[in-house]
Amino acid sequence: MSTVIEQPVEARLVAAAPRMQNIPATLSYDDRDPFAVRMTFPAQATLEGVEVRWTFARELLAAGLHDAEGHGDVRVRPYGFDRTVLEFHAPEGTAVVHLHSGDVRQFLATTAELVPLGLEHLQLDLDDGLAELMRDAY
């Protein structure tokens, strides 16, 4: 059985307009996938009108609170007083959102209570994972 942690957050979408639009989002963590976090934007907050979910490393989110991190599709960095910037890069374009760093820290602390940072590998059931891969190979 898995435990899932979900935390609603208010994201501020950075756009060319002078005001940043507040959009709802949810950070989530599932101990069955202990290295990853997910950020979900509901359909009404996306240009396509469908829910969008990004999955990235929990370690990236934690490190991005202190320094600019990431070289791929997701990049995280601190910004000003108590803001964290997440950049999501896709072929269709880039979305940049600001979160309250306090919300990010609270989320990470809650996930660390469930699975401490650095001990994620203890959550993995490698025997079951290998058996599943072998089943799929035949």
Phi, psi and chi 1 to 4 in degrees:
 res  aa     phi    psi   chi1   chi2   chi3   chi4
   1 MET       -  141.0 -172.1  165.0  124.9      -
   2 SER  -107.9  161.4   73.7      -      -      -
   3 THR  -117.1  130.5  -58.3      -      -      -
   4 VAL  -116.7  131.9  176.0      -      -      -
   5 ILE  -108.2  128.8  -64.1  168.4      -      -
   6 GLU  -127.0  137.4  -69.8 -171.7  -18.1      -
   7 GLN  -135.9  115.0  178.4  177.5  -38.5      -
   8 PRO   -66.4  142.1  -13.6   24.8      -      -
   9 VAL  -136.1  155.3  -67.2      -      -      -
  10 GLU   -99.0  118.9 -178.3  179.6  -78.0      -
  11 ALA  -103.8  142.6      -      -      -      -
  12 ARG  -108.5  114.5  -63.4 -174.6   77.9 -167.8
  13 LEU   -77.4  123.4 -179.5   62.5      -      -
  14 VAL   -85.6  124.3  178.0      -      -      -
  15 ALA  -137.5  177.6      -      -      -      -
  16 ALA   -69.7  -23.1      -      -      -      -
  17 ALA   -66.6  154.8      -      -      -      -
  18 PRO   -65.1  -28.9    3.5   -5.4      -      -
  19 ARG  -103.1  140.0  -67.1 -160.2   59.8 -176.9
  20 MET   -87.7  134.1  -70.9 -170.6  -76.9      -
  21 GLN   -84.5  132.1  176.0 -175.7   -2.4      -
  22 ASN   -82.3  132.4  -69.5  -26.4      -      -
  23 ILE  -132.5  146.6   56.3  173.6      -      -
  24 PRO   -76.6  149.6   28.6  -33.3      -      -
  25 ALA  -153.3  165.1      -      -      -      -
  26 THR  -133.6  128.7  -57.2      -      -      -
  27 LEU   -92.1  136.1  -72.5  170.1      -      -
  28 SER  -139.7  155.6   60.4      -      -      -
  29 TYR  -144.3  133.0  179.3   78.3      -      -
  30 ASP  -123.3  123.0 -175.1  -24.2      -      -
  31 ASP   -67.0   -9.1   66.0   -5.2      -      -
  32 ARG   -74.9  -18.9  -71.3  178.5  -61.3 -178.4
  33 ASP  -127.2   70.1 -168.5    3.6      -      -
  34 PRO   -68.5  -15.6   27.3  -35.2      -      -
  35 PHE   -88.6  -12.3  -69.1   98.4      -      -
  36 ALA  -112.3  152.0      -      -      -      -
  37 VAL  -124.5  161.4  -64.7      -      -      -
  38 ARG  -128.8  144.2  -71.7  163.9 -174.7   76.8
  39 MET  -123.6  123.0 -172.4  163.2 -170.0      -
  40 THR  -114.9  132.9  -54.9      -      -      -
  41 PHE  -111.2  128.0  -61.6   93.6      -      -
  42 PRO   -69.1  161.7   25.2  -31.2      -      -
  43 ALA   -53.1  -41.0      -      -      -      -
  44 GLN   -68.7  -11.6   67.5  -91.4   22.3      -
  45 ALA  -100.4    3.6      -      -      -      -
  46 THR  -116.4  154.6   68.6      -      -      -
  47 LEU   -67.2  -32.2  -66.6  174.8      -      -
  48 GLU   -81.3  -13.8  -63.4   82.5   17.1      -
  49 GLY    76.2   21.1      -      -      -      -
  50 VAL  -128.9  152.0  -63.9      -      -      -
  51 GLU   -60.4  137.2 -179.5  179.1  -84.9      -
  52 VAL  -121.3  130.2  173.0      -      -      -
  53 ARG  -126.2  128.9  177.3  174.3  -66.5  144.4
  54 TRP  -109.9  135.9  -73.5   83.1      -      -
  55 THR  -116.4  131.9  -58.3      -      -      -
  56 PHE  -153.8  171.5   50.4   96.9      -      -
  57 ALA   -70.3  134.6      -      -      -      -
  58 ARG   -60.8  -36.9  177.6  170.8   66.7  154.7
  59 GLU   -62.3  -36.2 -177.1  178.1   41.3      -
  60 LEU   -62.6  -45.7  173.0   66.5      -      -
  61 LEU   -62.2  -43.4 -174.7   60.1      -      -
  62 ALA   -64.9  -45.8      -      -      -      -
  63 ALA   -67.0  -33.8      -      -      -      -
  64 GLY   -68.8  -11.5      -      -      -      -
  65 LEU   -68.9  -24.3  -76.4  169.2      -      -
  66 HIS  -112.6  -32.2  -52.8  -70.8      -      -
  67 ASP  -145.7  160.7  -69.1  -54.3      -      -
  68 ALA   -65.6  127.4      -      -      -      -
  69 GLU  -135.6  151.7  -63.5  -71.1  -22.6      -
  70 GLY   102.5  140.8      -      -      -      -
  71 HIS  -131.9    2.5  -58.1  -74.4      -      -
  72 GLY  -114.4 -133.7      -      -      -      -
  73 ASP   -70.8  -26.4  -66.1  -17.6      -      -
  74 VAL  -123.7  129.9  179.7      -      -      -
  75 ARG  -130.5  143.7  -59.7  170.3 -168.5  174.2
  76 VAL  -134.3  139.7 -176.3      -      -      -
  77 ARG  -155.5  154.1   68.6 -178.7 -171.9  -77.7
  78 PRO   -74.2  155.3   23.8  -28.0      -      -
  79 TYR  -148.7  117.7 -179.8   78.2      -      -
  80 GLY    57.1 -152.3      -      -      -      -
  81 PHE   -86.6  115.9  178.9   72.6      -      -
  82 ASP    58.7   38.3 -161.8   41.4      -      -
  83 ARG  -127.1  144.6  -67.4  -85.0 -176.3 -156.5
  84 THR  -125.2  132.9  -60.4      -      -      -
  85 VAL  -102.7  131.2  174.8      -      -      -
  86 LEU  -116.2  129.7  -75.7   84.7      -      -
  87 GLU  -112.0  129.2  -64.9  179.6   15.7      -
  88 PHE  -115.3  115.4  -59.6   99.9      -      -
  89 HIS  -105.3  125.8  -63.4  -96.9      -      -
  90 ALA  -137.8  163.4      -      -      -      -
  91 PRO   -55.7  -30.1  -24.9   33.2      -      -
  92 GLU   -76.6  -17.8  -59.0   80.8   19.6      -
  93 GLY   149.4 -169.7      -      -      -      -
  94 THR  -121.9  135.5  -60.4      -      -      -
  95 ALA  -112.9  134.0      -      -      -      -
  96 VAL  -121.8  125.0  178.5      -      -      -
  97 VAL  -128.2  148.6  -62.6      -      -      -
  98 HIS  -105.9  137.9  -72.9 -160.2      -      -
  99 LEU  -122.6  155.4  -59.6  177.9      -      -
 100 HIS   -69.5  125.6  -70.3  -74.4      -      -
 101 SER   -59.8  -33.3  -62.6      -      -      -
 102 GLY   -60.3  -38.4      -      -      -      -
 103 ASP   -65.3  -40.6  -69.1  -16.9      -      -
 104 VAL   -65.5  -45.2  174.9      -      -      -
 105 ARG   -61.2  -41.9  -78.1 -169.3  -68.5  -83.8
 106 GLN   -62.5  -44.8  178.1 -175.9   -5.8      -
 107 PHE   -60.0  -48.0  172.5   74.6      -      -
 108 LEU   -63.7  -37.6  -70.3  169.4      -      -
 109 ALA   -64.4  -40.2      -      -      -      -
 110 THR   -65.7  -41.4  -56.4      -      -      -
 111 THR   -67.1  -34.9   67.7      -      -      -
 112 ALA   -69.1  -26.9      -      -      -      -
 113 GLU   -66.3  -35.9  -71.2  174.7   10.9      -
 114 LEU   -77.9  -49.9 -178.5   61.9      -      -
 115 VAL  -137.4  107.0  177.6      -      -      -
 116 PRO   -59.5  141.6  -23.3   33.6      -      -
 117 LEU   -57.7  134.9  -75.3  164.4      -      -
 118 GLY    91.9  -13.0      -      -      -      -
 119 LEU  -114.7   18.3  -61.5  179.6      -      -
 120 GLU   -58.3  -35.9  -65.1   90.7  -10.8      -
 121 HIS   -60.6  -23.4   64.0  -76.7      -      -
 122 LEU   -71.7  -17.3  -61.3  176.1      -      -
 123 GLN   -82.3  -19.1  -68.6  -64.4  117.1      -
 124 LEU   -78.6  134.5  -60.2  175.5      -      -
 125 ASP  -101.3   88.5 -172.5  -17.7      -      -
 126 LEU   -65.4  -33.2  -63.5  178.8      -      -
 127 ASP   -63.9  -45.7  -69.4  -25.7      -      -
 128 ASP   -65.5  -40.7  -80.4  -10.2      -      -
 129 GLY   -62.9  -43.4      -      -      -      -
 130 LEU   -66.3  -41.4 -176.4   57.1      -      -
 131 ALA   -60.9  -39.8      -      -      -      -
 132 GLU   -66.4  -41.4 -172.6  173.6  -33.0      -
 133 LEU   -62.8  -41.3  -76.0  173.3      -      -
 134 MET   -67.1  -38.8  -64.5  -56.0  -72.2      -
 135 ARG   -60.3  -42.4 -122.4 -174.5  -21.6  -90.6
 136 ASP   -71.5  -20.2  -69.1  -17.3      -      -
 137 ALA   -76.5  -18.7      -      -      -      -
 138 TYR   -98.9      -  -66.4  102.5      -      -
